[in-house]
Amino acid sequence: MGYWKIDTEALARGRFAVSPLAETVASTLALRSRRKQPGLEEWQHAHQRAFREFVAEDGFAQAFLDAAFRPRWNADFVVAPPYRTDRTFHDELRHVRETPRDVALADLGTSRAEAKGTPLDVPDLANRCADILEWVWTHMVRPDWTRRRWILESDIVARTHQLSSHGWAAALEGLGPGVRWLGDGRLRINALDNPPREIADAELLFIPSATRHSWVGWDEPHRYAVVYPCSGVLASPEPATTPTALRRLIGPARASVLALLEAPKSTSQLVALTGYTLGSVGGHLRIMLDAGLVRRSRSGRSVLYYRTPLGDDLARDDA
């Protein structure tokens, strides 16, 4: 079993963060896949043809993607965790561009001899790789980024709330297939028979994304990250689990909001998830507060709404 042994100080500094580059990598994986990505079906349908045409016309792009993203393995320089000072996609991409050629070749699983005469045999290898990711970001992720960012931040707010209330075991629950908090400073990463990795005096990040799978990245020995499937990724305006009887009782819009409050969320996050206006969401929340279906509490600078036991019963009951 592969796991990280995290010392007390590194764990105390652990944080959840949004990464535009990680989201771009996750989107690239979804576009390459022939399987439908839950929550991303419409987005895949809208962009997959253009992506495949772009790759087919560029021999370097095909070679890079084939080498960088393989089953159970990603090229390290492409999935390295962001720095604390990184604020934008291009802040993160700059580190990819600055990767020395030999390091990029090694991360792609290719030696100088193996690269010779192939599309990867270019002097500005890392820069060309970064260009492919920038193309995906510019044409396919950035137009949807505002909405995605709110959804990713919703996951972070909910997990941070769990962390403050119940500790790391609760916050990391359901982080991805094979990922589990084992206690005693041990975080299981996968089921592979790898020796434990000691993490001390380092920054530890947990990054939600629109990925079907979790993966890890690092810039040893300074930064380590786990990228995991966002629990509410690109949820539809009216969740399929909203009971019919509940929609009839309190209306479809209010039922949709109540269904989304299984985990705590702010009004801004509910706006992003439902597509309703801020005033509409606020009005629904006030009515459900008065009815005892939801409660609210402050978590940092955010005011979070969550279901009461009565709200839980209504959201589950389709009698």
N, C-alpha and C positions, 0 to 999 in steps of 0.2 A: 504494500500500500504506500503511495506517495503522499507525504504530508510535510507541512512546514512546522518547525518548532519555533515559536515566536516568544521572545523574552518580554518581560512585563512592561518595560519602557516602550518598546516598539508597538505593543498592543495598545497601550494607553494613547499613543499618538495616531493609531489607526483611524482612518476617516473614509467616508463615502464621498465620491466626486463624480462629476459629469466630465466625459472626455469626447469632444467632437471627433478626434482621430479614431478612438475605439468604435464610435458609432459608424464612422466611414468604413472601417474594416469589417464590422458586422454587416453593413449594407452590401459591401463587395461580396462577402460570402453568400449572402442571400441571393444576389444577382447571378452568381455563378451556379447556384444550386438549381436542380431541376425539380426539387420538391417545393411545395408551397410553404411559405413561412407564416405561421399563425399570426394574425394581426397585420401582416404586410402584403396580403394577397393582391389588393388593388394596386399598391405601390409597385410590387414586382411586375404586375401585368403592364403597368404604364411605362416602365423603364427597362425591362429585361431585353427587349429587342434592340434598343439603341445601344445598350451596354455590350451585347454580344457582337453587334456590328462594329463597334469601336475596337474591341479586342481582336476581332478577325482581321481587321485592316492593319493592325500593328503587331508585327512579330515579336517585338520586345515586350509589349504588354502581356501577350500570351505566355511567353517564357517566364516573365516575372511572377505572374499569378500562379502558374503551375509550380514554381519553385518555392514561393513564399507561403502558400497555403495548402498544406497536405493534411490528410487524416491524422488527427491527434498532434499536429505540429504546425506552428507558425514561425516565420522568421523573426528572430528576437528584435532586430532594429526597427521593425514595422510595428510591433506591439509593445514597445517599451512604455512604462508608465509616464504620465506627464509630470513635469516639474510643478512645484507649488506655485511658481510665478507665472505659469502658462495660463493665458486667459482665452485664447482663440484657437481655432483650428490651425492657423498658420504658425502660431507659437509652437504648437506640438510638431507640426510638419518640419519646422526648421531643424529639429534634432535629427529627423530622418535624413534630411538633405546633407547634414554635416557628418554622416557616418563614413568613415574611411572605406575605400573600395575593398580592401582585403577583409575587413570586418563584415561588410555587406555580403561578399562572396561566401564567406564562412557561414554566415547566418542563413544564406540561401542553400546551404548544403552543397556548394560548388567550389572546387579548387580552381586556381588560375589555369591549370592545364585543361580541366574539364570545360571551363568557360571559353577557351580559345576557339574562335571560329563560330561561336553560337551568338544569338542575339544579346546575351548577357555580357559579351566581350566588348564593353564600352568603358571609356575612361571615367565618365561621370555617372557611374552605376547608381549610386544612392539617389542622386538628383533625378535621374530618369524614373526610378521607382516612385519617388515622391510625386512626380508629375502624374502618374497613373492614379494615385490616391487623390490628388487634387482635382483631377477631372471628375472622378466619382462624386467628390464633395460638392463641387461647383454645380454640376448638372443634375444631381439626383438626391443629394442629402440636404444641402443648404436651403432649397426652396421649402422644405418641410421642417427645417430645424427648430423654429420657434415652438411649434406644437410638440415635436419630439422632446425638446429640452424640458418643457413643463411636465411631460409624462415621466421622464427619467427622474426629474427632481421630486416628483410625487413618490416614487419608489424610495428615494433617499430619505425623504421626510418620514415616511412610515417606518423604515428600518431604524432610523435614528431614534424615533420614539420608542421602538421596541428595545433598542440598546439601553436607553436611559431608564426604562421601566423594568426590564427583565434580563439585561446582560447580553453578552456576545452570542450565547447559544441561541437566543430568540432572534436576535438581529440577523444572524446568518442562516436561519432556517430556510430551506428551499432555495439556496443560492445557486443551485445547478446540479446536474447529474454527477454524482461522485463527490461533491463538495459538502463537507460537514464539519462542524465544530466538535472536536473530541474531548475538549476540556484539557486542563493542565497545560495551556499554551499551545495545544496541537490543533492545527487546521488541516484536515484531509483535503487534498487537491484532486486526487484521482485514485483509481484502483490499481494503478501500475505498481510493480515491485521495485520502487526506487528508494534509495537511501533518503532519510529525512534531511531537509534543508534548514540550517540554522539561520534565523533572522534576528539580528540584534543591531541596535544603533542604526536603524534604517526606517524609512518612511513606508507605511503600509496602506495601500489604497484598495477600495472596493468600488468597482465601476459598473453601473447598470448599462445595458445596451439592448438593442433589438436583435439579439442573437438567439439562436436555438440552443447553443451550447455555451458552456463556460470555458474560459481559457486563462492562462496566467502569463504575465510578462514581468520582466525585471531589467534593471540596469545595476548589476551587482557592483558593490555591496550596498548601494545607497537607497534604491527604491524597488518595491515589489508591488504587484497589483494582481487582483482577481477580477476579471471581467465576467459578468454573470447576466443571465436573461432577466430583463426587467419584468417584474410581476404584473404590471398593468400596461404592457407595451401596446400602444396604438389601439386602445380599447374602442369599441364601436360606441356611438352615441347612446344606444340603448342595449345594454348587455343582454345576451341571449338568456341568462339565468334569471332575469327579472320575472317574477311570477305574474301570470296573467291576472289573477285575482287582485294582486297588489296594484297593478296598473289601473284596474277598474275602480279600486277603492280610493286611491289618492292621486290618480292621473299618471300618464306615462312619463312626463318630464320629472315629476317628483319621485316616482318609483326608480327612474334611472339614477338619480342622484343618491337615493338611499342605498341602492344596490352597490354603488361604487364606494360606499363608506364602510365596507368590511374592514379596510385598513384606514387609519386616519389620513385625512387630506385637507388642504387649504382650499379656500374659495377659488383662488387662481388656478390651482391644479384641476379642480372640478370643471372650471370653464374650458380648460384645454382638453379635458377628456370627453366632455359632452358636446362641445360646440355651442352651448347656450351662452347668453350674455351674462356679464357679471351681475347686473341687476336682477336678472331672472334667477340665477343660482342663489344669490343672497336672499331673495324673497322665499324661495323654496326652503332654504335652511332655517329661516326665522319661523316659518310655519311648523316645521318638523321639530324645532327646539321647543316651541310652545306646546306641541303635542306629546313631548317626551320620547320622540323617536330617535333623537340624536343629542349628543352633548358636545361641548367644545372645551379645549384647553390650550394653553400657550406652550409652544416648544421653540425656544429661542425667539426669533423674530416672527415666527409664523403662528397663526391661530389655526388649530387643527379641529376638524369636526369628525366625529365617529359615532357609530350606532350604539344605542342603549340595548339592554337585553330585550326590551319590547321591539325595538327596531330590528334586531336580529331575528326575532320570531316572525315578524311580518315579512321580512325579506326572504325567509326560507319557506314560508307557509304558502302553498298553492291550493289550499282546500277550497 
